[in-house]
Amino acid sequence: MSVDNKPQIGFHVSVSKSLDSAFDLATELGCTTFQVFTRNPRGWNFKPLVDDQIAAFHEKRKNSEFRYLIDHMPYLPNLASSDKGTMKKSRDALDAEVRRCDDLGIEFLVVHLGSHGGKGAAAGMRNIAGAAKHALGASEGKTTILLENMAGQKNCVGARFEELRAILDQAGWPERMGVCLDTCHAFAAGFDLASKAAVEESMGKFDELVGLEHLLAVHLNDSKGPIGSHLDRHEHIGLGKIGPEGFRAFLGYRGILDRPIIMETPIDDVRGQEADLKFVRKLLSDKKS
């Protein structure tokens, strides 16, 4: 069966061997999509891509059936910051990452929105929108920037659905921007996803305030913390506070299975990635029966 006929579900996978090795690892795990970092996620400095890396990545892509690929921004940039030095470094990092995705043909770039540092959500949203507008304006490719909703930590931007929509509107690139909804972050921010009724209510709010048409990818993660805890701690699917019933309902919500779905579940002895994927597929099978 072609991947086009299957739900696109996978993991964030390592590129420690090489960028193109992500295809091999994702295939071994049974993924139908995957997410990577194209560079060190915990540093500012990085090596530019070379032609051989780009060619090898495209060759693996050509010989695969992966429909959509996702890159994740490094952790250090803070696009919401009003500090001039941090703002410049963060914008330069976003500009560079969009170019890398363009070169590699990666469709989606997920970005953490960061902290306004006490300057207020309005300032943070303006800064994020400005950064995205600049990066896309300088891009000659087709990479789409996806805003990731946040868990509601102090001074963070993007935990509220209204803020995500405001950033999209201010950036002014509707054809190249969207949202990646993280289920753990949404739950930690106070949006209940633990039952069918809760999913219907929370996703209804998302549709009303952001628009389902702007939901272009999903981070499927259970939550170690309770609802409204603002705790960004991922758990294996079904083993956290959202639980099996919630994920069965979420995966059954209209259009979710049409989006690429990435798990960022813990790497530990509780359950391996293959078991998380098997569990999600069982939920999908239960949903059909």
Protein Blocks (a to p, Z undefined) as FASTA:
>chain_A
ZZklpccddddddfklbmklmmmmmmmnopabdcddfbdfkbfbdcdddfklmmmmmmmm
mmpcbfbdcddddfklcfkbcbfklmmmmmmmmmmmmmmmmmnopabdcddebjehhnoj
klmmmmmmmmmmmmmmmpcbfbdcdddddehiahiahkamklmmmmmmmnopaklgccdd
dfklmmmnopackbfklmmmmmmmmmmmnopklmmbdcddddfbdehklpacdddehiam
nommlmmmmmmpghklmpccddfbdcdfkbcfklmmmmmmmmmmmmmZZ
